[in-house]
Each structure stands twice: as structure tokens, then as C-alpha cells.
Amino acid sequence: MKNRLLFIPLLVSIVLISSCSKFRVYHLNSLNNQKVDNGLIYNIPQTGLLVEVDVEKSINIKGPYAEHADKLLGLKNVIAYNQTSYEIKNIRVRSMQLPDTSQYYLIKTKQKNNVFKKRKISSFSLGDHLNLISINHRNEIPKPVEKEEFEINTKAQSYPNLFKLYADASQVEQIDTVYETYKLDTIVMSKPVIKRTLITKTPEQRAEEAADYILKFRMKRFELLSAYQEVPYSKEAFEFLTKELEKTENQYLELFTGIKLSEVSKYQFLVVPSAENKNEAVNLFGFSTTRGICDANDIQSEIYAIQFESMAPSSSIDSLVSKHIKSTSKKGIYYRIPEETKIYFMVSGEAIQQYYFEKISQFGFVHYLPTSAFRTVFDENSSSIRKVQVK
């Protein structure tokens, strides 16, 4: 008898919990003009892909004495003309969760035993995008997602002072001795007069001076390395002198060889594929080695596209559900089974053989749980089911 008395309140508790856990779920887009009582709104998210592209811009600047490099210094591989080129250094893909505006639902509980008024019995955990994380599962508390820090460089690159030593004196003083004649009585006489004039050096003369400086700096470095001067330099002084001589020599060499500069720009493209993009390619951008990133419709550039290829078609699951499971008007929580997808890039129709695998939520079909589902845990990223308890 005593055991029976203990069993009765336990049975009543189970009945109360079971009754409180039952609710109706409505698809907001399917209600049209129909209005229902207020409840809890949640969303089945979709998958977005953030494609980050690093493009290196290379700038070759011809030296002012490039034509004389071979004759004066024997340098053959010098920059012969100014040129700007672009190269893609890296492509990264990062998935993210975004709300799906076509997948908003309303959870409406029974009026007699409203779960929202009795938080101690039933609870709903939602994510940042109103996606369901858990139902009646207090231990599944989502951990805060750490935001990734990123920096956007909006400043134009400040190029260094190019060809500093090209600003050397371009004029030279020329001293000539001329004779002026004059007449003294009947005698014609002449006297020497020194005439100073400034004349502009020819490019070849300036190149010869620069080449001469280079040879002198090399000789000075050789004398330091061979201890020709027999001066007891300290290690610090020796390193400083050789470094400065080499630095100045390279600056003069740039007048012949030219200068190469480079900078890396980062581009981002957000791709949110639709269900129709399954097993299709989506154009991202165009790329040209002379113009860099271009419009995706630029026919004069290489077109980069992202290809989605289904690895586990969810249509087979949907077909089995529709064929063997009886449909009912009493529908519980709606959820979606994401589809495993192979992702790779196409360049003008040719595939790059490097693959990235990701579960794309919107490629899968939406299903619903029975109303008897009491305790459920969902995946935080895709809102697929991880754990379910049915009464």
C-alpha cells in the first residue's frame, strides 16, 4: 500500500511533464493572412561561405641607367621597362551561419499548461540567429563564440624614395682657357682668360660616374675585409662600415638594375548558395595578371568560380520519409539535415584539384519531429539533431 502511494505522485509528475512538453509548430511563411497566438519564434539557419583571396601586386620600375648596365658593369638581367603584374597567392574558405529568411517558425504551446509560464519544467535555448540549440536540456548551455579579430588596411601603400642617388649633380663646371686679343698702338696682342661654364652631363656620363662609384665602394669593402688598411676596428665598427658601404653600393646599383616592389591586397567574397546551386558552380570574380581582380562577367579575364558537389544526397532520405512515413497535421519541431558537400574552385571551366568539405544546410530537406519529442539537442552550426528523447 505504501509503495502504491509513492507511485501515484510520481505518475502525476510524468503526466504533467508530458502534457507541458506538447506544442504546435507553424511555418510563418505558410500562415499567409492567418493569425495565431504569440509564441516562440526560431529559425533554421543556412550556410554561408566567406572566400578570402590574397592578391600580390608586383611593380617593376626601370632604372635610369638601364641602357648602360651591360657596357659599364656587365649586368644583363636588368629591368628593361616599367611593368605591373598581379598574382593570386592564396585562397581561403571559411563557413559561417546565417539566418534563412524562408525558414522562420513559431512554437505555440497549449494554453492550459503553457511551458513558457513554467520555466522550471520546460526550456528552450536559442543561438545568436534564433536557431534552436536545445529543448528541455538544461545541461546544454551554449558556450560564447569568440569573435575572430581582423584588420582591414585602407591606407594606400607609401612607396619609398626611389632612386635617391639619381639626384646627384647633373651639371659639371667646365673650365676653358680662351685668348682675348687687343691692339696696343700698332701691335696686336693676346692674353689668356679662364672661362668657367656649367654644362649638363649626358646620361652616359652620369652612368659612368655611378659605375665608378660602385667600383670604389667594392674596393673599399675589399680593403676592409682583407685588413688592407691595418686599422684595428672593433667588431661593431667593422659591421657598421661594411653594412653602410653595401647599402650605398646597392643604391647605386638600383640606378642600373631597377627596383622591384610588391604589396598584398586582401579581397573577400560572401557566397550564400541556394538549393538550386547544388551540383553547380557559382562565379566569384574575374582575374587578370595585368589588372588584378575584375568583375565576374569580364570576358577578358580568367573567371574563378566555386563548385558545389553533393557527396550524400538528402533527396534519398526525403523520398524514404515521404514514401513510408504517414504525414500528420500534428507536427513538432522542424529541423533540417545538412548535406555533405565537396567544394572546389574552377578557373575558366578547369577544376583546381584541391577540395574542401563542408555541410551545407540549405542543400538538405526540412523534416519535423513528432510532438512527443520531449528532450532535444541540436547542432549549433547546422541545427541538425544531435540528441532526441521521445516520450
Order of alpha helices (4+ residues) and beta strands (2+ residues): alpha-beta-beta-beta-alpha-beta-beta-beta-beta-beta-beta-alpha-alpha-beta-beta-beta-beta-alpha-beta-beta-beta-beta-beta-beta-beta
